[in-house]
Amino acid sequence: MKLNCKRIDFTYTPGEEIFNFPEESGLPFLFDVEGELTADSAAMDAVGEMLDEADRLAEKAKAAIKAALADEGSPYHDAVVFFMEFHRDDVGPDIAAELFPGTDPAKLSFAEMADFLRLKRFGSLVDSEMNQQVFILDLSFNPEITDELMVVYFDLNQEIFCITHES
């Protein structure tokens, strides 16, 4: 089957998981969809639509991370602060300089650091708790240096329903 997507020309096999590295898909990030969804044409249409919006969604994710940083009452505040503290204060000055080139990492605010996050994975799966299709965006400063991720979950309406720190 052909993915209905403007961003890439992509063919997949219904019922089989998609897991492609950038050099395979032509996308600048990992692309994966669980097999259950590839067998559902409506779900795959949603994948194509969301994939076309991936860059905008990544910007929306970064804005949500900044909002969580600014709001101590946010359920995501502590996770986002920990992620930023780790990358600015705990990795050491040489690594921090590699993560935030052209800056003095010690002088970066956490909100400024969020601008350095890049989309490293776009995925879709069926969330077991919600029993519906969701989209996952993994954001990283540089996956060649750190395996720590800010993971942002979107629903079918392109609304964020979870932000978490994973490694």
C-alpha positions, 0 to 999 in steps of 0.5 A, spaced: 500 500 500 502 507 498 502 512 504 497 518 503 502 523 504 505 529 501 511 529 504 514 522 502 513 517 497 512 511 501 509 504 500 508 499 506 505 492 507 499 492 511 499 488 517 507 489 518 510 494 522 514 500 519 520 502 522 525 506 518 531 509 519 532 516 515 536 513 510 531 508 508 525 513 508 528 520 506 525 523 512 530 526 517 528 522 523 526 515 525 519 513 522 515 507 525 508 505 525 505 499 529 503 493 525 496 493 527 495 500 524 498 498 518 492 494 516 487 499 517 487 504 512 483 510 516 489 509 521 494 510 515 491 516 512 491 519 519 499 517 519 500 520 512 496 527 515 500 527 521 507 526 518 505 531 513 505 536 519 511 533 523 515 539 523 509 543 525 507 538 531 515 538 533 514 546 534 508 545 538 511 540 542 517 545 544 512 550 545 508 545 550 515 544 553 516 551 554 509 552 557 511 546 562 517 549 564 514 556 566 508 553 570 510 549 576 503 547 577 504 543 570 504 535 571 510 535 566 514 541 570 518 536 574 520 531 568 521 537 563 526 541 568 530 534 570 531 533 563 534 540 562 538 540 568 541 534 566 543 536 559 545 543 562 548 542 569 550 534 569 553 532 563 559 536 564 561 542 560 565 539 554 558 535 552 554 541 554 558 545 549 557 539 543 549 539 545 548 547 544 553 549 539 555 557 539 552 558 546 555 558 553 551 553 556 551 555 563 548 562 561 542 558 557 535 558 560 531 552 560 526 555 555 532 557 550 535 550 551 528 547 548 529 551 541 535 546 540 531 540 541 530 536 534 525 531 532 528 524 532 522 519 531 515 520 529 511 514 530 504 511 531 501 506 535 494 504 539 495 506 546 493 501 550 490 505 556 486 510 551 484 504 546 485 509 540 491 511 535 496 516 538 502 519 535 509 520 538 514 525 537 521 523 540 525 530 541 533 530 542 538 535 543 543 530 539 542 522 539 549 521 538 551 524 544 545 523 549 540 517 549 535 522 553 529 524 550 523 528 551 517 524 548 510 528 546 504 524 545 499 527 540 492 524 539 488 524 533 486 531 534 493 534 534 492 535 541 498 533 546 496 529 552 502 527 555 510 529 555 515 524 558 522 524 559 525 517 557 532 514 555 
